[in-house]
Amino acid sequence: MSEWKREIEMVDLRGKDAEKLLKLFDIAIEIPAKIVLSSKAQTQYNTLLTGFADTEWGAGLRGEKREGYYFIEELVVTEQEVGTASVEMTDDGNVALAKEKGIIGWTHSHNTMSVFHSGTDQHNNLNYEVSITVNNKKEADARVKIKINNKVAFIEGEVVNEQDFLIYPEFLEAAKALIKTKTHTYKGYAAGYYNGNGGTYGSSAYDEWRDGEWHRYSDEIPHGRIEDDECCVCGNKVSKKRKQYCIECKSLCHITCMDDDEKCYKCGGFD
């Protein structure tokens, strides 16, 4: 294991290999590392991919490392010379980018080619924490650089859009106080059916609609006796002349609260 530590110079790790490495050196980071693009950065990507569809191009990534992810605020373009399969910064372009504040990464396009990080790409990105390669199909291959004992390793990154990742906690808390799940409760339908000896036994009857599904009180509270003159569906009194029992849950109900298969509307469903 000590030999492995000494041999780490600059490696590209993904999946389980990266997990083993981070565990070995006790480094806390999610794999793949999240890279979140702001709406502005997304629009800039779309603009460059559309305007330079036949050539490569490169740009600095202005942003910051936040708790649990990297946030990319915008792309910064400086002077460069490009071709169908190459991008090279001019001296003036390098100087201009070096003067920009908050640059944490580098991105470049492969135009019509597949997205990947070559050895050259990784060497070029040694000065940045984040690297993203894109193409005209809007596919992305990302890397995040980590340092281990003054040596370098790259782990896989995942590019996500701001609107698909971020939430507003204050807005969520305010909404929770105002948005409530509607419930429909039926009186006397809480715990199976009366067995004639002061108790109840096996009911599959649903009692309450909550959180988008029927819930069984029998799964949530102890069984208790259901008065034998209350309908399990509507909760109203059932006359002795109109008594009927559901063939599935065996609960008492009105004939009018039962379907043609002699199941109460809770077991048989509402038509």
N, C-alpha and C positions, 0 to 999 in steps of 0.2 A: 504493500500500500504506500510506503514511503517512496518507493521508486516511481509510482504513479504520480505522486505529488511533484516530484522533481521534473517529470517529463512534460508537465502541462505548460506549454508555451502559448500557442494560439490554436485552439481547436473549436470546431463547430459541432455543438452537441444538441440533440433533440430527444424528446420523449424520455424513456427510462434511463438512457445514458446521462442526460442532463440532471434528472432527479437524483441519481446516485452521486453525481459530482457535488451537487448542492448540499446533499445530506452529509457527505464526507467532510465538507468544509463548513457545515452549519450555517449556510446562507439561506435566508428566508426570502424567497421570491416565487411568485406563481409561474407555473409552466403550462402553456406558453405565456410569456409576459404580455400583459395587455398594453396596447398602444392605441390611444383614443384620439381620433381626428375631430377637431372642431368643425363647425359648419363652414367656416371660412376656408379651412384647409381642404375640405372635401371639394368645395367649389374651385379652388385653385388647382387641385389635381385634375378635375374635369376640364378646366380651361387649357392646361398645358397638354393633356392627352389629346384634346381635340385640335389645338392649334399646331402641334408638332407631332402629328400622327406618323410621319414617315422617318423621323429621326429620334435619336435618344436625346435626353435633356437631364439636367441635374439641378438640385436646389437644396439649400440648407433647411433644417427643420427647427423652427423656433418653438420652444415650449418649456416644460418643466416636469420633474419627477414628482408625482403626488403619491399619497398613501395607497399602494396597491396597483398603481398603473402609471404610464407615461402619457402626458397630455400634450398634443401637438396643436399649437395655436395657429400657426401659419407657415407657409413656404416662403423662403427668401431666395430669389434668383439674382445671381450676379453674372458677370461676363464669362462666357465659355464658348468653346468651339465644338460642334457636334457633327456626327455623321449617322449613317443608318445603323451602325453597330458600335458607336463610340461616343464618349463625352469627355472633354478635357477642359478643365478650368484654365483660363489665362492667368498670368501673374497678377494683373489688376483685379481679376475676379477673385482670386485667393485672398488678396489683401483686403478687398471690400467685405468678403464673407467673414474674415477674421475680426473685423471691426464691429460686426453685428453682435448685439447682446442677446443672451438667452438661446443661442444655437446649441441644441443637444443632439442633433442628428443630421443625417444626410439621406437624400432620396434621389433615385434616378430611374429613368424609363428604359425598358427594353423594347419599346414600341410593339412590333408584331411578334416578337419572340416570347418564349415562355419566361416565367419569372424564377430567378434563382440567384444565389450569391456565390460568385466565383471567388477563387483565392485572391485575385486582384481586387475585387470589391471589398473583401474583408480587410486587406492591408490598407486600402484607401480609407476605410472607416475606423481605423484605430483611434482617431482623435475624437470620435463621437460615441455616445451611449446607445443611440438608436440608428438603425439603418433599414430602409424600406426600398425594395425594388418593385416596380409596377409595370404593367403593359397596357395596351390599348383595350384589352378586354376587362380592364379594371380588376385584374387579379393582383395579389400582393404577396410578396415573400419578405418577411421581416426578421431582423436579428436584434438582440439586446446584448450589449457588451458587459461582462462582469470581470472584476479584477480579483485574482487570487494570489496573494503573496507576491504582488507586483508583476504577475503574469496574467495573460488575457485568455478568456474563453467567451465564445458567443453562444447564446441560447436562443431558442425559437421564440418569435414574437407573433402576436395575433393582432391584426389591425381591425378596429371596430369604429363605427360612427358614433359621434357624440349622442345623437338622439336615441340610439339603441342601447346606450350604456349608462348614461348619467341620469340621476333623479334629483328632484328638489325635496329634501327632507322636510323643510318647513311647510311646503305646499301639501305634501303627503299627510302630515299630521293634522293640518287644518281640514283636509278633505275627509279624513277618517272620522272626524267629529260630526260631519254633515251627511256622509254617505253611509246608510245603514242597510243591512240585509233584511228584506221583508220576510216575515214568518207567517205561516198559516197553521194555527193550532186547532185541533178538534177535541172538544171536551170528552172526557171519559174514555179515551182511547190510548191508555198509557202503558198497559202491561199485560197483554195477552187476554185470555177470556176466562170467565168464571167456571170453575170445575165442579161447583156444587158443594164443595167441602170447605169453603171459606178461603180458598186460595186460587191460584191461576196456574196455567201451564202453557208450554210452547206456543207462542204467537209469532207470526212473521209479519204482523200488521205494522204499517208505518203510521206515525202520529203527527209529524211536523215537517213542513217544507222549509229547509234552511240551507243557505250556502249552495243553492242550485241543485239540491237533491232531497229525497225523503229520508228522514231520520227515524229510527226506532227508539221509542222511549225504553223498550225492554232491554236495549243495549246500554242505556245510560242510567237508569234508576232501578231500584228493586221492584220486583213484581208486587202489585197490589190488586185488591179486588175491584172489578169493574161492576158497577151497578147493572143488573140485568134488565133494566128498563130504559137504557140509554143507547141510542144508535151510535155505532162506532165511527160512522162517517160524518154525520151532521151534529151529533151530540144531543139531539132532541129526544124527548120521551117516545118510547115505542109501545103502542097498545098491545095487550095480550093477544088480540085477534090478528094483529099484523106482524107478529114476531117471525123473524127469519134469521138464519145463521149462515154466514159466508162459508162455503164449502172448503175454502183454502185456509183462512185464519181462524175460522170457527167463532168469530165475533158476532154479536147481535147487531142487526141493522134493519132499517126499513126495507121493504120490498122495492120501494122507489129509489133506494140508494144502492141497488144491486143490478148487475148487468144480466143478460140473458143466460149466462153460464153459471148463474147463482153465486157469483163472486161479488163482494162489496167493491165499490168504486175505487177503493184504495188498492185492493189486490188486482182487480181487473182493469183499472184505469178508467179515466173519464172519456167518454165518446163525444 
